[in-house]
Amino acid sequence: MKKLSFLILILLLNFNKVFSQSKNLGQFDDKFFHFGFALSNNNSGFNLEMSSSHILDYNDSLQSVLVSNKPGFSLGVVTSINVNSNFKIRFVLPTLSFLERDIEFTYLNPITGVESSYIKPMNSTYLDFPILFKFRTDRINNFAVYGITGFRYGIDMTSNIDVNNGLDLNEQVVKLAKSDFGTEIGGGIDIFLTYFKLGIELKLATGMKNLLYLTPERSRELNETPTNFDSAIKSLKSRVWTLSFTFEG
């Protein structure tokens, strides 16, 4: 809410010049490099595939595995290479992303008919290294529209792979891999203000790596027994929507 209020204030202060016929930052595209920063709100979840051993098995008390998306935020340093006025290469290195999501496991006791639910927080703090390709239209006065796509690699600075799970189901965690990589795609609008360029963009990051740490293969390699929660999952891949505000000079 504070970011939105700040953005509205900037636009109000520059309202006349933004919508005027004269161009702000007329020489902006003549520079080879541009630097700035990005402030972002994210909404993260997972693309989850359940293990086949838990599907349509009436002897198994597992009823459902549900992912709950939650909001978080990101901030990063922007470096943009101006190949030409319509094509840019952008590095947001590094980006610090705080992601929050939950997975809820619901079990049914076949004898008593009582349901039990266990909510497992899946919070991560990623140091991301995205490389993005930006395709922009020609400027119309002080506006331009663009599409953006690229790749990201991230390292989870708060990885839980070293946690020792005990017998208490409430305390057990689902371990996530320490790194992730995937694609990003989205679009936005550039607004040329008096002293800097404001970008507003929405993009979707889709993970390509199975983040479940204790897969059956890795469990055998590490000689570590997966929990019932791990066994219920076959594949867990990241999915993050991000609304970003970029400021470049």
C-alpha positions as CSV (number, residue, x, y, z in Angstrom):
1,M,0.0,0.0,0.0
2,K,2.9,2.4,0.8
3,K,4.5,1.6,-2.6
4,L,1.3,2.3,-4.4
5,S,0.8,5.6,-2.5
6,F,4.4,6.6,-3.3
7,L,3.8,5.8,-7.0
8,I,0.6,7.8,-7.2
9,L,2.4,10.7,-5.5
10,I,5.2,10.6,-8.1
11,L,2.7,10.6,-11.0
12,L,0.7,13.5,-9.5
13,L,3.8,15.6,-9.1
14,N,4.7,14.9,-12.7
15,F,1.2,14.8,-14.2
16,N,1.5,17.7,-16.5
17,K,4.9,16.8,-17.9
18,V,4.1,13.1,-18.3
19,F,1.0,13.8,-20.5
20,S,2.5,16.7,-22.3
21,Q,3.6,16.6,-26.0
22,S,7.2,17.3,-25.0
23,K,9.5,14.4,-24.3
24,N,11.1,13.9,-20.9
25,L,14.6,12.4,-20.9
26,G,14.9,12.8,-24.6
27,Q,18.4,11.4,-24.7
28,F,17.6,8.4,-22.5
29,D,18.0,5.8,-25.2
30,D,21.3,7.2,-26.3
31,K,23.1,5.9,-23.3
32,F,24.5,2.3,-23.4
33,F,24.1,1.6,-19.7
34,H,21.3,2.5,-17.3
35,F,21.3,1.8,-13.6
36,G,18.6,1.8,-11.0
37,F,16.7,-0.4,-8.5
38,A,13.5,-2.5,-8.4
39,L,10.9,-2.8,-5.7
40,S,8.5,-5.7,-6.0
41,N,5.5,-7.4,-4.5
42,N,5.3,-11.1,-5.2
43,N,2.7,-13.9,-4.7
44,S,4.4,-17.3,-4.6
45,G,3.1,-20.8,-4.7
46,F,4.0,-24.2,-6.2
47,N,3.0,-26.4,-9.2
48,L,2.5,-29.6,-7.1
49,E,2.2,-33.1,-8.4
50,M,1.1,-35.7,-5.9
51,S,2.8,-39.1,-5.7
52,S,0.9,-41.8,-7.6
53,S,1.0,-44.0,-4.5
54,H,-1.4,-41.6,-2.8
55,I,-3.9,-41.2,-5.6
56,L,-7.1,-43.3,-5.5
57,D,-5.8,-45.5,-2.8
58,Y,-8.6,-46.1,-0.3
59,N,-6.2,-47.7,2.2
60,D,-4.3,-44.4,2.5
61,S,-5.7,-41.8,4.9
62,L,-4.3,-38.9,2.9
63,Q,-7.2,-36.9,1.5
64,S,-5.7,-33.8,0.0
65,V,-2.6,-31.7,-0.5
66,L,-3.3,-28.1,-1.0
67,V,-0.9,-25.2,-1.8
68,S,-1.7,-21.7,-0.3
69,N,-0.2,-18.8,-2.1
70,K,1.1,-15.9,0.0
71,P,2.4,-12.4,-0.6
72,G,6.0,-11.4,-0.2
73,F,8.4,-8.8,-1.5
74,S,11.6,-8.4,-3.5
75,L,14.2,-5.8,-4.0
76,G,17.1,-5.6,-6.5
77,V,19.7,-3.5,-8.3
78,V,19.0,-2.9,-12.0
79,T,21.6,-2.8,-14.7
80,S,20.1,-2.3,-18.2
81,I,22.2,-2.6,-21.5
82,N,20.7,-0.5,-24.3
83,V,21.3,-2.6,-27.4
84,N,19.0,-0.2,-29.3
85,S,15.8,1.8,-28.5
86,N,13.6,-1.3,-28.9
87,F,15.8,-4.1,-27.3
88,K,17.4,-4.1,-23.9
89,I,19.2,-6.7,-21.8
90,R,18.5,-6.4,-18.1
91,F,20.3,-7.8,-15.1
92,V,18.7,-7.4,-11.7
93,L,21.8,-8.5,-9.8
94,P,21.3,-9.5,-7.1
95,T,17.7,-9.7,-6.2
96,L,16.7,-10.5,-2.7
97,S,13.3,-12.2,-2.7
98,F,11.3,-13.2,0.4
99,L,8.8,-15.9,-0.5
100,E,6.0,-17.3,1.6
101,R,3.7,-20.2,0.9
102,D,2.0,-23.0,2.8
103,I,1.2,-26.6,2.0
104,E,-1.8,-28.2,3.9
105,F,-2.0,-32.0,4.2
106,T,-5.3,-33.4,5.3
107,Y,-5.6,-37.0,6.6
108,L,-8.7,-39.0,7.5
109,N,-8.6,-41.7,10.2
110,P,-10.4,-44.6,8.5
111,I,-11.6,-46.0,11.9
112,T,-12.9,-42.9,13.6
113,G,-13.7,-40.8,10.5
114,V,-11.9,-37.8,12.1
115,E,-9.9,-35.5,9.8
116,S,-6.5,-34.0,10.8
117,S,-4.8,-31.2,9.0
118,Y,-1.1,-30.2,9.1
119,I,0.0,-26.9,7.6
120,K,3.6,-26.7,6.6
121,P,5.1,-23.2,6.0
122,M,7.4,-23.2,3.0
123,N,9.3,-19.9,3.4
124,S,12.4,-19.1,1.5
125,T,14.8,-16.1,1.1
126,Y,16.3,-16.3,-2.3
127,L,19.3,-14.5,-3.7
128,D,18.2,-14.4,-7.3
129,F,20.3,-13.8,-10.5
130,P,17.8,-13.0,-13.3
131,I,18.9,-12.2,-16.9
132,L,16.0,-10.7,-18.9
133,F,15.5,-9.6,-22.5
134,K,13.2,-6.6,-22.9
135,F,11.4,-5.8,-26.2
136,R,10.0,-2.3,-26.2
137,T,7.8,-0.4,-28.6
138,D,8.8,3.1,-29.8
139,R,8.0,5.9,-27.4
140,I,4.7,7.7,-27.7
141,N,5.6,11.0,-26.0
142,N,6.5,9.8,-22.5
143,F,5.2,6.3,-22.6
144,A,6.3,2.9,-24.1
145,V,5.0,-0.6,-23.7
146,Y,7.3,-3.7,-23.5
147,G,7.4,-7.4,-23.1
148,I,10.1,-9.2,-21.1
149,T,11.4,-12.7,-20.9
150,G,14.4,-14.5,-19.6
151,F,15.9,-16.9,-17.0
152,R,16.6,-16.8,-13.3
153,Y,18.8,-18.8,-11.0
154,G,18.3,-18.6,-7.2
155,I,19.9,-19.7,-4.0
156,D,17.8,-20.2,-0.9
157,M,19.7,-18.5,1.9
158,T,17.4,-20.0,4.5
159,S,17.4,-23.6,3.2
160,N,16.0,-26.2,5.6
161,I,17.9,-29.3,4.2
162,D,19.9,-29.7,7.4
163,V,16.8,-29.9,9.7
164,N,16.6,-33.3,11.5
165,N,12.9,-34.4,11.4
166,G,11.7,-36.1,14.6
167,L,8.6,-38.1,15.2
168,D,6.3,-35.2,16.0
169,L,4.2,-34.6,12.9
170,N,3.6,-31.0,13.8
171,E,7.3,-30.3,14.0
172,Q,8.3,-32.1,10.8
173,V,9.2,-30.0,7.8
174,V,9.2,-30.7,4.0
175,K,12.7,-30.1,2.9
176,L,13.3,-27.9,-0.2
177,A,16.4,-28.0,-2.5
178,K,18.8,-25.2,-1.9
179,S,18.8,-23.8,-5.4
180,D,16.2,-23.2,-8.1
181,F,16.1,-22.1,-11.7
182,G,13.4,-21.4,-14.3
183,T,11.9,-18.9,-16.8
184,E,10.3,-15.5,-16.5
185,I,7.8,-13.9,-18.8
186,G,5.7,-10.7,-18.6
187,G,5.2,-7.2,-19.7
188,G,4.9,-3.6,-18.6
189,I,4.9,0.1,-19.3
190,D,7.7,2.6,-19.2
191,I,6.8,6.1,-18.0
192,F,9.5,8.8,-18.6
193,L,9.4,11.3,-15.8
194,T,11.4,14.5,-15.4
195,Y,14.5,13.0,-13.7
196,F,14.1,9.2,-14.1
197,K,12.2,6.4,-15.9
198,L,9.5,4.5,-14.0
199,G,8.7,1.0,-15.1
200,I,5.6,-0.9,-14.0
201,E,5.6,-4.6,-14.9
202,L,3.9,-7.9,-14.1
203,K,5.7,-11.2,-14.7
204,L,5.4,-14.9,-14.0
205,A,8.4,-17.0,-12.9
206,T,8.0,-20.7,-13.5
207,G,10.5,-23.1,-11.9
208,M,12.0,-26.0,-14.0
209,K,13.5,-27.9,-11.1
210,N,11.8,-30.3,-8.7
211,L,12.3,-28.5,-5.3
212,L,11.4,-31.6,-3.2
213,Y,14.7,-32.4,-1.6
214,L,13.9,-35.9,-0.3
215,T,12.9,-37.6,-3.6
216,P,13.0,-41.4,-3.5
217,E,16.3,-41.4,-5.4
218,R,17.9,-38.8,-3.1
219,S,16.6,-40.5,0.0
220,R,18.4,-43.7,-1.0
221,E,21.6,-41.8,-1.8
222,L,21.5,-40.0,1.6
223,N,20.2,-43.0,3.5
224,E,17.6,-40.6,5.0
225,T,14.0,-41.7,5.5
226,P,11.4,-39.2,4.0
227,T,8.5,-38.2,6.1
228,N,4.9,-39.1,5.1
229,F,4.6,-35.5,3.9
230,D,7.6,-35.9,1.6
231,S,6.2,-39.2,0.3
232,A,2.9,-37.6,-0.7
233,I,4.7,-35.4,-3.2
234,K,6.2,-36.4,-6.5
235,S,7.1,-33.0,-7.8
236,L,7.2,-29.5,-6.4
237,K,8.1,-26.6,-8.8
238,S,8.0,-22.9,-8.0
239,R,5.5,-20.4,-9.4
240,V,5.8,-16.7,-8.6
241,W,3.8,-13.7,-9.8
242,T,5.7,-10.5,-9.3
243,L,4.5,-6.9,-9.7
244,S,7.6,-4.6,-10.0
245,F,8.3,-0.9,-9.9
246,T,11.7,-0.1,-11.5
247,F,13.4,3.2,-11.2
248,E,16.2,3.9,-13.8
249,G,18.3,7.0,-14.3
